[in-house]
Amino acid sequence: MHWYYGNPMGWGGMAMMVLGLVLFLGGLTVLAVVLLRRLPRTPQIGSATRILEERLARGEIDADEFERLRRTIESR
């Protein structure tokens, strides 16, 4: 009788399994990065309006210009 101790796949099978796992995880990572980069980014309208409010408070622009610029920002 011959008793087998060790892995029945041998070193080649283990290496292929590890390589397959690395390629699979790498593919998932690449897929996640590509999908996340394609998501639409929402514009920061609130921060632009806040800047306009600060400029109005400092007296850099008047109320008419503030309203015109705010409408322009919100229409985009």
C-alpha positions as CSV (number, residue, x, y, z in Angstrom):
1,M,0.0,0.0,0.0
2,H,1.2,3.5,-0.8
3,W,0.1,6.3,1.5
4,Y,0.1,9.8,0.1
5,Y,1.1,12.6,2.3
6,G,0.8,16.2,0.9
7,N,-1.3,17.9,-1.6
8,P,-2.7,15.8,-4.5
9,M,-2.4,18.8,-6.8
10,G,1.3,19.1,-6.4
11,W,3.2,22.4,-6.6
12,G,2.1,23.2,-10.1
13,G,-1.6,23.0,-9.2
14,M,-1.1,25.1,-6.1
15,A,0.8,27.7,-8.1
16,M,-2.0,27.8,-10.7
17,M,-4.6,28.2,-8.0
18,V,-2.8,31.1,-6.4
19,L,-2.2,32.7,-9.8
20,G,-5.9,32.3,-10.6
21,L,-6.9,33.9,-7.3
22,V,-4.6,36.8,-7.8
23,L,-5.9,37.4,-11.3
24,F,-9.5,37.2,-10.1
25,L,-9.0,39.7,-7.3
26,G,-7.0,42.0,-9.6
27,G,-9.9,41.8,-12.1
28,L,-12.4,42.7,-9.5
29,T,-10.3,45.6,-8.4
30,V,-9.9,47.0,-11.9
31,L,-13.7,46.6,-12.5
32,A,-14.5,48.5,-9.3
33,V,-12.1,51.3,-10.2
34,V,-13.6,51.6,-13.7
35,L,-17.1,51.6,-12.4
36,L,-16.4,54.2,-9.7
37,R,-14.7,56.5,-12.2
38,R,-17.8,56.4,-14.5
39,L,-20.2,57.5,-11.8
40,P,-21.5,61.0,-12.4
41,R,-20.1,63.6,-10.0
42,T,-22.6,66.1,-8.5
43,P,-21.6,69.7,-8.8
44,Q,-21.0,71.6,-5.6
45,I,-23.7,74.2,-6.1
46,G,-24.0,74.9,-2.4
47,S,-20.3,75.9,-2.1
48,A,-20.6,78.3,-5.1
49,T,-23.7,79.9,-3.6
50,R,-21.9,80.2,-0.2
51,I,-19.0,82.0,-1.9
52,L,-21.5,84.4,-3.6
53,E,-23.1,85.1,-0.2
54,E,-19.7,85.9,1.3
55,R,-18.9,88.2,-1.6
56,L,-22.3,90.0,-1.1
57,A,-21.6,90.3,2.6
58,R,-18.2,91.8,2.0
59,G,-19.7,94.3,-0.4
60,E,-17.7,93.0,-3.4
61,I,-21.0,92.5,-5.4
62,D,-24.4,94.1,-5.2
63,A,-27.8,92.4,-4.8
64,D,-28.6,92.5,-8.5
65,E,-25.3,90.9,-9.5
66,F,-25.7,88.3,-6.7
67,E,-29.1,87.3,-8.1
68,R,-27.8,87.1,-11.6
69,L,-24.9,85.0,-10.7
70,R,-27.0,82.7,-8.4
71,R,-29.5,82.1,-11.3
72,T,-26.5,81.3,-13.6
73,I,-25.1,78.8,-11.1
74,E,-28.4,77.1,-10.4
75,S,-29.2,76.7,-14.1
76,R,-26.1,74.6,-14.7
